[in-house]
């Protein structure tokens, strides 16, 4: 008897739920339609906002942040509309009432994520750091290809992508190679001790002037002898190129190395291998000579 009563109560409950579903079926259909329209509208809002802001002076990362925020607002409005369509206004009141307590709990749990979000907004406002710049931060170097709410994305010279949390970028120094339209190429080399240093200097400077765009005269190329090495006289040469990319700097340095090697070979200027001269003392030399003579006698 108890089993039958329990079973009947379950059937009555399921029946009442079914009646509620049937009664609210039109509202559910409307809610699904509203949800679909809201998703489509949020995407359209994102695209439209970016196109609209493209006419302003805001940098690309900031335009993306504003567009994402606009799409989130559209989704939030759609969420409240769906609750209204489903007659869940009491649920909405409950959600709003518990929002304060939940907000505190979520804020503590997502402290790191919220810090990255805030840092991403700050990075988007900084005019000296924008998408396309070549920067170095936290030991990583590359071109900025994206700035979002979580991280900044760098594309390195080897085409790898590095994702650095925004909070870490904000809290540490950033070196921006793109702050100026030019970059300096620094190349170190050495020549043999019997080389004519004046000829080496003039040949190298003229070689750089003839093969690179920016240097126009000798004042644009800095050539400095640095010291006496173990096997050569070392020097350093510096010149500018029209690029802020570290990859282009590496290419220019490689080109300069090949040009210098070819010109030095043609001019019979030696770039010596690392060598070391050993001076043997007289006593050691005598003992070695005596030992050698004994070996010759016995043989």
C-alpha positions in Angstrom: 0.0 0.0 0.0 2.8 2.4 0.9 4.5 1.5 -2.4 1.4 2.3 -4.4 1.0 5.7 -2.6 4.7 6.5 -3.4 4.3 5.5 -7.0 1.1 7.5 -7.4 2.8 10.6 -5.9 5.6 10.2 -8.4 3.2 9.9 -11.3 1.3 12.9 -10.1 4.5 14.9 -9.8 5.7 13.9 -13.3 2.2 14.7 -14.7 2.3 18.1 -13.1 5.8 18.7 -14.6 4.5 17.6 -18.0 1.6 20.0 -17.7 3.9 22.8 -16.8 6.1 22.0 -19.8 3.1 21.8 -22.1 1.8 25.1 -20.8 5.2 26.8 -21.1 6.2 25.1 -24.4 5.5 28.3 -26.4 7.6 30.3 -24.0 10.4 27.7 -24.3 10.3 28.0 -28.1 10.4 31.7 -27.9 13.3 31.5 -25.4 15.3 29.3 -27.8 14.6 31.7 -30.6 15.7 34.6 -28.5 18.9 32.8 -27.4 19.8 32.1 -31.1 19.1 35.7 -32.1 21.2 36.9 -29.1 24.2 34.8 -30.2 24.0 36.0 -33.8 23.5 39.6 -32.6 26.5 39.4 -30.3 28.8 38.3 -33.1 27.4 41.0 -35.4 27.9 43.5 -32.6 31.5 42.5 -32.2 32.2 42.8 -36.0 30.3 46.1 -36.3 32.0 47.7 -33.3 35.4 46.9 -34.6 34.5 48.4 -38.0 33.1 51.5 -36.3 36.2 51.9 -34.1 38.5 51.4 -37.1 37.8 55.0 -38.0 39.1 56.2 -34.7 42.7 56.6 -33.5 42.4 53.7 -31.0 44.9 50.9 -31.5 43.8 47.4 -32.6 44.1 45.7 -29.2 41.9 48.4 -27.6 39.3 48.1 -30.4 39.1 44.4 -29.8 38.6 44.8 -26.1 35.8 47.3 -26.6 34.1 45.0 -29.2 34.3 42.0 -26.9 32.8 44.0 -24.1 29.9 45.2 -26.3 29.2 41.6 -27.3 29.2 40.5 -23.7 26.6 43.3 -22.9 24.4 42.0 -25.7 24.6 38.4 -24.3 23.8 39.7 -20.8 20.7 41.6 -22.0 19.6 38.4 -23.9 20.0 36.4 -20.7 17.6 38.7 -18.8 15.1 38.6 -21.7 15.1 34.8 -21.7 14.5 34.7 -17.9 11.6 37.1 -18.5 10.1 35.0 -21.3 10.3 31.9 -19.1 8.6 33.7 -16.2 11.6 33.3 -14.0 11.6 36.7 -12.5 11.7 35.3 -9.0 14.8 33.3 -10.0 16.3 36.6 -11.3 15.6 38.2 -8.0 17.3 35.3 -6.2 20.3 35.5 -8.5 20.6 39.3 -7.9 20.3 38.8 -4.2 23.1 36.3 -4.1 25.2 38.1 -6.6 27.1 40.0 -3.8 28.1 36.9 -1.9 28.9 35.0 -5.0 30.8 38.0 -6.4 33.1 38.0 -3.4 33.7 34.2 -3.6 34.3 34.3 -7.3 36.6 37.3 -6.9 38.7 35.4 -4.4 38.7 32.3 -6.5 39.5 34.1 -9.8 41.9 36.7 -8.4 44.6 35.7 -10.9 42.3 35.7 -13.8 40.8 39.1 -12.9 44.3 40.5 -12.5 45.1 39.3 -16.0 41.9 40.8 -17.4 42.6 44.2 -15.8 46.2 44.1 -17.0 44.9 43.3 -20.5 42.8 46.4 -20.5 45.7 48.4 -19.3 48.0 47.0 -22.0 45.3 47.9 -24.6 45.4 51.6 -23.4 49.2 51.9 -23.6 50.0 53.6 -26.9 53.7 52.5 -26.9 52.7 48.8 -27.0 50.5 47.7 -29.8 49.9 44.8 -32.1 52.7 44.5 -34.6 55.4 45.8 -32.3 58.6 43.7 -31.6 59.2 43.5 -27.9 61.2 41.6 -25.3 59.5 40.7 -22.0 60.2 38.1 -19.3 63.0 36.6 -21.3 60.9 36.2 -24.5 61.2 38.2 -27.7 58.9 38.5 -30.6 56.2 40.3 -32.5 52.9 41.1 -30.7 50.1 39.3 -32.6 47.3 39.5 -30.1 46.4 41.1 -26.8 43.3 39.7 -25.0 41.8 39.5 -21.5 44.1 36.7 -20.5 47.5 37.0 -22.2 49.7 38.7 -24.7 50.8 36.6 -27.7 54.3 36.9 -29.2 55.4 35.4 -32.5 59.1 34.6 -32.2 61.7 34.5 -35.0 61.3 30.7 -35.4 57.5 31.2 -35.9 56.6 29.8 -32.4 53.9 31.5 -30.4 54.5 32.5 -26.8 51.6 33.3 -24.5 52.6 35.5 -21.5 50.0 36.4 -18.8 49.1 40.0 -18.9 49.8 40.4 -15.2 53.4 39.3 -15.6 53.9 41.6 -18.6 52.6 44.6 -16.6 54.7 43.9 -13.5 58.0 43.4 -15.4 60.1 45.6 -17.7 59.3 45.6 -21.4 61.8 46.4 -24.1 60.1 47.7 -27.3 62.3 47.5 -30.4 59.5 49.2 -32.5 59.5 52.5 -30.6 61.9 53.8 -33.3 61.7 53.1 -37.0 65.4 52.0 -37.1 67.5 49.3 -35.5 71.3 49.2 -34.9 73.3 46.2 -36.2 76.4 45.4 -34.1 79.1 43.1 -35.5 82.3 42.0 -33.9 85.3 40.6 -35.8 89.1 40.4 -35.7 92.0 40.6 -38.2 95.6 39.3 -38.0 98.3 41.2 -36.3 100.2 41.9 -39.5 97.1 43.5 -41.2 97.1 47.2 -42.2 94.5 48.5 -39.8 93.8 51.7 -41.8 93.0 49.6 -44.9 90.9 47.2 -42.9 88.8 50.1 -41.4 88.3 51.9 -44.8 87.4 48.7 -46.6 84.9 47.6 -44.0 83.2 51.0 -43.7 82.9 51.4 -47.5 81.6 47.9 -47.8 78.7 48.7 -45.4 77.9 52.0 -47.1 77.8 50.4 -50.6 75.5 47.5 -49.5 73.0 49.0 -47.0 70.5 51.8 -47.5 70.7 53.9 -44.3 74.5 54.5 -44.1 75.3 57.3 -46.6 78.8 58.3 -45.4 81.6 57.4 -43.0 79.9 59.2 -40.1 76.9 56.8 -40.3 79.2 53.8 -39.7 80.9 53.4 -36.3 84.1 51.4 -36.5 86.1 50.9 -33.3 89.1 48.7 -32.6 88.5 47.1 -29.2 91.7 45.4 -28.2 94.5 42.8 -28.7 93.2 39.3 -28.6 95.0 36.0 -28.3 95.3 35.6 -32.1 93.8 38.8 -33.6 93.1 42.5 -33.2 89.4 42.7 -32.5 87.1 45.4 -33.7 83.4 46.3 -33.5 81.3 47.9 -36.3 77.8 49.5 -35.8 75.3 50.8 -38.4 71.6 51.4 -38.7 68.9 49.7 -40.8 65.3 50.7 -41.7 63.6 48.0 -39.6 62.7 47.4 -35.9 62.3 43.6 -36.4 64.9 41.5 -34.6 64.7 39.1 -37.5 65.7 41.8 -40.0 68.6 42.8 -37.7 69.8 39.2 -37.7 69.5 39.0 -41.5 71.4 42.3 -41.9 74.1 41.0 -39.6 74.4 37.7 -41.6 74.6 39.7 -44.9 77.4 41.9 -43.4 79.3 38.8 -42.3 79.2 37.3 -45.8 80.2 40.5 -47.5 83.1 41.1 -45.1 84.4 37.5 -45.5 84.3 37.8 -49.3 86.0 41.3 -49.4 88.7 40.2 -46.9 89.5 37.1 -48.9 89.8 39.2 -52.1 92.0 41.8 -50.3 94.2 39.1 -48.7 93.2 40.2 -45.2 93.4 37.3 -42.8 90.7 36.5 -40.2 92.8 34.2 -38.0 91.8 31.1 -36.3 92.1 31.1 -32.5 95.8 30.0 -31.8 98.1 29.9 -28.8 101.9 30.2 -28.8 103.7 28.1 -26.2 107.2 29.2 -25.1 109.3 26.3 -23.7 111.9 27.2 -21.0 115.7 26.5 -21.6 116.0 23.8 -19.0 112.9 21.9 -20.3 114.2 22.3 -23.8 117.7 20.9 -22.9 116.1 17.8 -21.2 113.9 17.2 -24.2 117.0 17.5 -26.5 119.1 15.1 -24.4 116.3 12.6 -24.3 115.9 12.8 -28.0 119.7 12.2 -28.6 119.6 9.1 -26.3 116.8 7.6 -28.2 118.6 8.2 -31.5 121.8 6.5 -30.1 120.0 3.4 -28.8 118.1 3.1 -32.0 
